[in-house]
Amino acid sequence: MKINKSLKLAVNIIVHSKLRTWLTIIGIVIGIAAVVAIVSIGEGMQQNVESRLGGLGADIITISPGGGRASVGFRGGHGGGMPGSTATSATAENLTKKDVLVLQSVEGVEYIQGIVSGRGEMYYLGEKATVSVEGVDPLVWKEMTTSELESGRFLGPSDYNVVIVGGRIAKDTFKQPLTVNRIITIEEKAFKVVGILKESGGFGGDDNKIIMPIKAARDTLEDVGSDEFDSITLKVANTDDVDPIMEEADKKLMISRHLTEKEKDFRISSSQSIQETMSDITQTMTLFLGAIAAVSLLVGAVGIANTMFTSVLEKTKEIGIMKSIGAKNSDIMMIFLLNSAIVGLVGGLLGICLGTGISSLLPFLGMRLMGMGRDGMTTVVTPMLLIYALLISIGIGMVAGVIPAYRASKLKPVDALRYE
């Protein structure tokens, strides 16, 4: 029997059992839609993490005070360090110029700078706000930062009472946006704005920071020692060497600071390792949620098997007639396998449409119902996701129809014709 004849007979079985078939299809639709929607959320989370952490620079290594479980140390509430950081232990000691000199001897380091950071009261046109302030080496910072200028210039070697303002602070902190050449006051000291940074939206970006020369920061911020840093950042020449450089830096600091592993009072991290960790977390979460959604696909498969068994019973006499006029076992099996595959195909197509629609609505619903910002939720529906979803639905249909189709093909013509 030709394939087109088998396909025509398979479609005929579906047409003559519309209600039962559509109830079965609905089960597949719900399962596929749930999988598409959930996986699209996971893909969106993955891309969101990568784009935000990408702003940190894959070639940047950060050394911060705080050992053990602590990630980053703060002195008097000072900011700085990598995302996801926690407070340091009480015994943690700050980093010093001596540590910078030690790290300069690590092979493969292209640039190095010590950073001091904290929070200060900022005044502009009669308005006040508490902002994060970061003191950097003007010559090195512009070579290490991944932030881009929206207007103005970077810090110069002879600068002192000048600052660069993060894009979000410039636009959203005060009623009147900050612009280049404006004068602001930080901790009762006047500074001229020489640059405004573009908004990056990254976790570790400079959107919410005021950047100034480290000398000015030491004179402006409270409790900042002349020989201490809140963090030290390294830029490596080759991103492939990040891990070995981190290991070497760790060993040299341990020796220089006369520490054992148990006494370790600093932490070394890179945006690359953080990105990998976050990616693993989002992938695990996506797989877990996808597995839950797959339960509904299992229910749909049971529905297809049930429908197929019923169809075999209903078509027993027709099977006997076809076999008595020369139809082979393989022909009968092909008809019922195509029947179940069509059910899976239709359910998959409708499920993809529904799942894609849900995915496109989720960011909007997140903004409206949960008060999320524009970047609060992102969903990504890739072509490969749709192809896999369709193949899965067809596969489920055919797997669920194998046993009923096999039973139908093994019916003896005489018994089938006598069936009531």
Secondary structure, DSSP 8 states (H G I E B T S, - for coil): --HHHHHHHHHHHHHTTHHHHHHHHHHHHHHHHHHHHHHHHHHHHHHHHHHHHHTT-TTEEEEEE--TT-----STT---S-TT-----TT---EEHHHHHHHHTSTTEEEEEEEEEEEEEEEETTEEEEEEEEEE-HHHHHHH----EEEE----TT--SEEEE-HHHHHHSSSS---TT-EEEETTEEEEEEEEE-----TTSSTTEEEEEHHHHHHHSTT--TTEESEEEEEES-GGGHHHHHHHHHHHHHHHTT--TTT--EEEEEHHHHHHHHHHHHHHHHHHHHHHHHHHHHHHHHHHHHHHHHHHHHTHHHHHHHHHTT--HHHHHHHHHHHHHHHHHHHHHHHHHHHHHHHHHHHHHHHHHS---TTS------HHHHHHHHHHHHHHHHHHHHHHHHHHHT--HHHHHH--
